[in-house]
Amino acid sequence: MAKKREYFAGANTKTGYASCFHQIVGNKYKKVFIMKGSAGCGKSTFMKRIGERALREGFDVEYIHCSADSNSLDGVLLPEKGIAVVDGTAPHVMNMKYPSARENIINLGEFWDESKLKSQREELISLTDRKLACYANIYRALSAAGSIREIRNSLVSEALLEKKMAGFVNRIGKKLIKPGSGEESICIQTAFNHNGFDSLPTFASAANVYLIRDKFDISYRLLEMIREYAEKVGADRIVSYDPVDFKKLEAVYFPKEDLLFVPEQKYVPGETKKAENKPIDTARFINKGVYAEIRQKDRAAFKLYKALLEAAKQYFQEASQLHERIERIYIRAMDFARLNDYTNKFIAELFKA
């Protein structure tokens, strides 16, 4: 049975938009189609139709979701066919390195009615500028939140029992993690957008799940140690980064062992398959006496951190509303009948035996 995996290939972080598109697509695909076009021009629907056809044909599919709106797609990958179709518009711009030999452009702007867009030119410019202003404030809020989080991490590190954590990782690693080719790949399971932290069922199929209970924000330290152990023994793994700070890990999955380590608040379980969940409480790695001395400062920092994330979320919501208005203008200018014909022909050619 064909399988699908859903994840993000980038995120809006404290330092701006961070993209993993090039690492994910890399040189794995013999044919890469780069889509160009505006909001509302049908890029996401185009890619969804390719994915649906692939699943019906029995091919595994990887759906790359849009970090700003997880209901939309930024890409669809067909590993078995060596085909990738990705959105190459900002902020995840992709250009052709080997034109025609490997990459081809799909320009959905060809299906616009320019006369309908000319009459709303000024409105489009105004809405786009307002949306960009929202994103500037989003990044300011996320940057401030990131700085406060670093203060908190610095505080809590005073109470961290690092040797105890390292010993735990070494014991669990010897028991569960096996050597392999040492390959590491990336699948981002969480983005921060108008929904706040928006997690996908990226690792929902994992049979063995260690859920990290963490009120001290030290799970990333535990995950980094697990990753280091995996590097040392050459274990294959898939990593997911924290959506606000790409220098921190949010999850580590071992395909060979079907084993996942993830904070419990970020875990999205499968709809049918029930995993064997085991808890890891990070309180075991905290010196209670030392933490008691910094508790008030930690709580104050966490309160400010959450307030800044809420401000970023509100700006995201405003940007999302502006994006919808931009979409509506382009949708009214699209010739979807022509686009549908083109899509049918493209998919037929793509899956031609």
Disulfide bonds with the S-S distance in Angstrom:
none
